[in-house]
Structure formats: C-alpha cells, structure tokens
Amino acid sequence: MTKVVVLGAGAMGSWIGGLLSASGNDVTLVGREEHMAVVASRGLQVSGKSDIQAHPKAVTRAQDASVPDYLLLTVKAYDTRRAIEDMRPLVGARTTIVSMQNGLGNIEALSDAFDERQVLAAVTTHGVTFVEPGHVKHAGIGYFYVGSPFNEHERAARFAELLKAAGLDASATAAIRGELWAKVVVNASINPLTAITGLRNGALLEVPALRELMQRTVEEAVDVARAENAPLPDDDLLVRARRVAELTATNKSSMLQDVERGRPTEIDAICGEIVQRGAKNAIDTPVNLALRALVKGIEESTRR
C-alpha cells in the first residue's frame, strides 16, 4: 500500500487525496480545521464529474502525519516557503515530493530546500470547487502531466502510474518545464478575468471583449516564456486556454474562489511572474500588468 500525504488539502488537494484513498492507498490530508474535522468524522464527499465517498485520514498539522512515499504539495504558491518548514519532518530518504501548485517558482524553492532528485511537478487542467467542509465538486475533466525538472524520469513515471491507477488521465513527460509554463499561460488568461468579473470559466468565452483580452494575455505570456527558453508544447496555447475554459465551463476558478472568500490570491505567482520575467527580458506586458493590479486592488478591497 502506497502512503500519501497531501499538504494543503483544499479543493484540489482533497479531490486528489480522495481519489487516491478510494483506490486503496493510505492517504492523510493536512488542511484547515473545519474541513478536516468533517472529513475525519464522516469522510470526504466528491460530487460532479467524480462521484465518490472517500475516507482518508485527516489532520490539521503536518507533524501529525507520518513520513510518506509521496508528499503532495497543494498549498497556494505564496505559502510554499512556509510549507517547506512543515514538510521537513515528513521528507524521508525515499519520499517523493510532488508540487501540484499554480504559478512559477515553486519547484525552485523546493529544490533549494530538499534533494532536487526527490522533487517532481504535476500539472493538471481539472477543475475542482470547494462546496462546504467535507465536500468538494469535480467541475471539469482534464489531464495530468508529471515530470522531473532534474531528469528523474523513472520517478515521474511511477507517480503517473499511481494517478492512472486512481482512474486519472496521467502521463509522464520529459518537458515538464514547458508544461508548467503552459499552465501559467492558461491560468493567466482565465483566473484573473474570472476573479475580476465574477464569471465562471465558460462565461469568458461568451463575451467578445473578454475573448480578446484572453488572446492578448496569452500572446504576452508566450513571448515571455520563449524569452525564458521554456520548451513550450507544440499546440496553440490560446486554443488550449479556450478548450480548458470550455471543459471547466461551470467551474469557479481558484482565484475567483479566493476573492469570494476574502483570501489572498496567487496573482503574483501567475501574472506577477510574467510581468517580472518580461521586464528582465525587456518585454512589455501591459495586459498582465493591468490584470495583476486589478486583482491586487480587489484583494485590498476585501480587507477593508
């Protein structure tokens, strides 16, 4: 039996942990107290595209979990460095750390803190929404790409097999850096627009002005990714972004969910990184700059 710990078990982390638990793995979720209390007492309900009742272990402190085979990091990008300190007692010699996070910079932080050979990245386009404590909704079907930025391809393949055994469409890739950038491009074109407008993902495609804004966001981000020598996938990332919005049409993006709950967003790790790396490469990114500023303004308004 494979032992898995999910650190930062919100909507996405709970869903993944629930599926892995339901497929026979020993899973411990580490998350917020109210959510974990319900999971511990009644189990985790997953509705929507996945329909299961899972019974993973649930705790609120990382130190209450034991050293796993796989440590899945699903915390927000701005919490990565703080989570690293919580992770240290859980990382054994045979533990594989898997970043399942949005944005750029997470892999670098993890590889600085731990043996880089133990660090994987997993990119997904599934959409998951938090409904209430003990209940998440799988709102959109997608896929997983798993890879090692440090050429640990066999390790990545083993984790992809674990996901496939849980019924997920997953594959290992040697070009995970390109897929991480592709996810950032897609997220930049969807998440801020939903957070600003309050619209669900699919509704962005119904407004011509927003479709144009998606296009300009993608074009800027792709220019920056190329300047960073990222091995982007061969497909058109604007087409991919629109396809993701279609497949997750009824989903509230994680950024919209954060705004509605008055929580910080990951805008700095997405549009902020595009702006920063654009400046480093002498590339103007006015659309991403504006999106970042607007979301930061919304964050500030919810604190007042």
TISE-122322 format. One record per residue (C-alpha): residue in one letter; x, y, z. Coordinates in steps of 0.1 Angstrom, whole numbers, padded with zeros to 4 digits, always signed. Each point is the difference from the previous one (the first is absolute). Example, Ala and Ser with C-alpha at 12.3 -4.5 7.8 and 13.67 -1.06 7.14 Angstrom:
<nodes>
A+0123-0045+0078;S+0014+0034-0007;
</nodes>
This chain:
<nodes>
M+0000+0000+0000;T+0014+0034-0010;K+0001+0027+0027;V-0010+0035-0011;V-0002+0032+0019;V-0018+0030-0016;L+0012+0033+0016;G-0024+0029-0006;A-0031-0021-0006;G-0024+0026-0014;A-0023-0008-0030;M+0026-0014-0024;G+0021-0018+0027;S-0030-0016+0016;W-0013-0012-0033;I+0033-0016-0010;G+0005-0015+0035;G-0036-0013+0000;L+0005-0018-0033;L+0033-0015+0011;S-0016-0011+0032;A-0029-0016-0018;S+0024-0019-0022;G+0016-0017+0031;N+0028+0023+0010;D+0008+0011+0036;V-0008+0037-0003;T+0002+0028+0026;L-0014+0034-0007;V+0015+0030+0018;G-0023+0031-0002;R-0022+0025+0017;E-0016-0010+0033;E-0037+0002-0010;H+0005-0019-0032;M+0022-0027+0016;A-0024-0005+0029;V-0028-0009-0024;V+0023-0023-0021;A+0012-0017+0032;S-0035-0006+0013;R-0021-0007-0031;G+0025-0004-0029;L+0005+0021-0031;Q-0028+0004-0025;V+0010+0006-0036;S-0028+0009-0024;G-0002+0010-0036;K+0022-0016-0027;S+0013-0023+0028;D-0025-0015+0024;I+0015-0017+0030;Q+0000-0001+0038;A+0035-0004+0012;H+0014-0005+0035;P+0036+0014+0001;K+0016+0009+0033;A-0004+0037+0008;V+0022+0022+0022;T+0007+0037+0004;R+0037-0001+0007;A+0027-0015-0022;Q+0018-0014+0030;D-0030-0022+0007;A+0006-0019-0033;S+0028-0026-0005;V+0027-0002-0026;P-0017-0009-0034;D+0011-0015-0033;Y-0015+0031-0017;L-0004+0034+0015;L-0024+0020-0022;L+0003+0038+0005;T-0032+0018-0009;V+0004+0032+0020;K-0003+0034-0016;A+0032+0012-0017;Y+0004+0028+0025;D+0001-0026+0028;T+0027-0023-0015;R+0029+0013+0020;R-0020-0002+0033;A-0011-0035-0009;I+0035-0011-0006;E+0007+0002+0038;D-0031-0021+0007;M+0012-0026-0026;R+0034-0006+0014;P-0010-0027+0026;L-0020-0018-0028;V+0027-0003-0026;G+0018-0033+0004;A+0028-0014-0022;R-0026-0017-0023;T-0027+0027+0001;T-0009+0016-0034;I-0012+0036+0003;V-0026+0010-0027;S-0009+0036-0005;M-0036+0002-0012;Q-0001+0038+0001;N-0008+0029-0022;G+0026+0026-0011;L+0037+0002-0004;G+0028-0003+0026;N-0013-0029+0021;I+0023-0026-0015;E+0030+0022+0005;A-0009+0006+0037;L-0005-0038+0006;S+0032-0010-0017;D+0020+0026+0020;A-0014-0015+0032;F+0002-0037-0008;D+0018-0025-0022;E-0010+0011-0034;R-0001-0036-0011;Q-0031-0005+0023;V-0020+0029-0016;L-0026-0005-0027;A-0025+0024-0015;A-0036-0010-0010;V-0021+0023-0023;T-0037-0005-0003;T-0029+0016-0018;H-0027-0016+0022;G-0024+0024+0016;V-0010-0005+0037;T-0021+0022+0022;F-0003+0001+0038;V-0037-0004+0009;E+0000-0002+0038;P+0021-0018+0027;G+0002-0036-0010;H-0013+0005-0035;V+0018+0010-0033;K-0014+0000-0035;H+0019-0013-0030;A-0012+0026-0025;G+0022-0006-0031;I+0018-0030-0014;G+0036+0005-0012;Y+0033-0018+0001;F+0033-0002+0020;Y+0035+0004-0013;V+0027-0012+0025;G+0037+0007-0004;S+0034+0006+0017;P+0018+0032-0009;F+0031-0019+0011;N-0002-0030-0023;E-0014-0025+0025;H-0023-0014-0027;E-0005-0034+0016;R-0012+0017+0032;A-0025+0021-0020;A-0013-0031-0019;R-0007-0018+0033;F-0021+0028+0013;A-0019+0003-0033;E-0008-0037+0004;L-0013+0007+0035;L-0024+0026-0014;K-0011-0022-0028;A-0008-0028+0024;A-0023+0025+0017;G-0019+0005-0033;L+0017+0032-0011;D+0014+0008-0035;A+0037+0005+0009;S+0032-0003-0019;A+0037+0007+0007;T+0018+0025-0021;A+0036+0010-0004;A-0011+0036-0008;I-0017+0009+0033;R+0015+0035+0000;G-0018+0008-0032;E-0033-0014+0015;L+0005+0021+0031;W+0003+0031-0022;A-0030-0011-0021;K-0021-0003+0032;V+0011+0035+0010;V-0010+0013-0034;V-0034-0016+0003;N-0005+0011+0036;A+0009+0036-0008;S-0026+0001-0028;I-0028-0014+0022;N+0004+0004+0037;P+0005+0038+0003;L-0029+0007-0024;T-0023-0022+0021;A+0012+0016+0032;I-0006+0035-0014;T-0034-0007-0016;G-0014-0026+0023;L-0008-0022-0031;R+0005-0038-0001;N+0027-0013-0024;G-0023-0007-0030;A-0017+0034+0001;L+0032+0017-0010;L-0004-0015-0035;E-0034+0015-0004;V+0012+0037+0003;P+0019+0011-0031;A+0020+0026+0019;L+0011-0026+0025;R+0010-0025-0028;E+0022+0028-0014;L+0015+0006+0034;M+0007-0037+0004;Q+0018+0001-0033;R+0022+0029+0009;T+0009-0015+0034;V+0011-0032-0017;E+0020+0018-0026;E+0020+0020+0026;A+0006-0031+0022;V+0012-0021-0030;D+0024+0027-0009;V+0015+0000+0035;A+0001-0038+0001;R+0019-0001-0032;A+0024+0026+0012;E+0006-0022+0031;N+0007-0029-0024;A-0029-0021+0013;P-0006-0030-0021;L-0037+0008-0007;P-0023-0027-0014;D-0006+0000-0037;D-0037+0007+0002;D-0015+0035-0001;L-0003+0012+0036;L-0029+0023-0008;V-0019-0030-0013;R+0010-0019+0031;A-0012+0028+0023;R-0033+0002-0017;R-0004-0038+0001;V+0008+0000+0037;A-0027+0027+0005;E-0024-0022-0019;L+0008-0032+0019;T-0003+0018+0034;A-0028+0023-0011;T-0020-0003+0032;N+0030+0003+0022;K+0010+0029+0022;S+0037+0005-0004;S+0021-0003+0031;M+0007+0037-0002;L-0037+0009-0001;Q-0006-0023+0030;D+0028+0018+0019;V-0014+0034-0008;E-0035-0010+0011;R+0014-0013+0033;G+0021+0031+0005;R+0033-0019-0002;P+0032+0009-0017;T+0003-0012-0036;E+0029-0015-0020;I+0001+0030-0024;D+0036+0007+0008;A+0011-0035-0009;I-0019+0002-0033;C-0003+0034-0016;G+0025+0015+0024;E+0026-0025-0011;I-0008+0007-0037;V+0005+0037+0006;Q+0032-0004+0020;R+0016-0024-0025;G-0012+0021-0028;A+0018+0030+0014;K+0032-0021+0005;N-0002-0008-0038;A-0010+0035-0011;I-0035-0011-0010;D-0030+0022+0007;T-0029-0017+0017;P-0027+0027+0004;V-0030-0024+0001;N+0015-0023+0027;L+0011+0031+0019;A-0035+0013+0000;L-0015-0033+0010;R+0024-0003+0029;A-0008+0035+0011;L-0038-0005-0001;V+0001-0032+0019;K+0023+0015+0026;G-0025+0028+0003;I-0029-0025+0005;E+0021-0017+0027;E+0005+0033+0018;S-0037+0009-0002;T-0010-0033+0017;R+0023+0009+0029;R-0018+0033+0007;
</nodes>
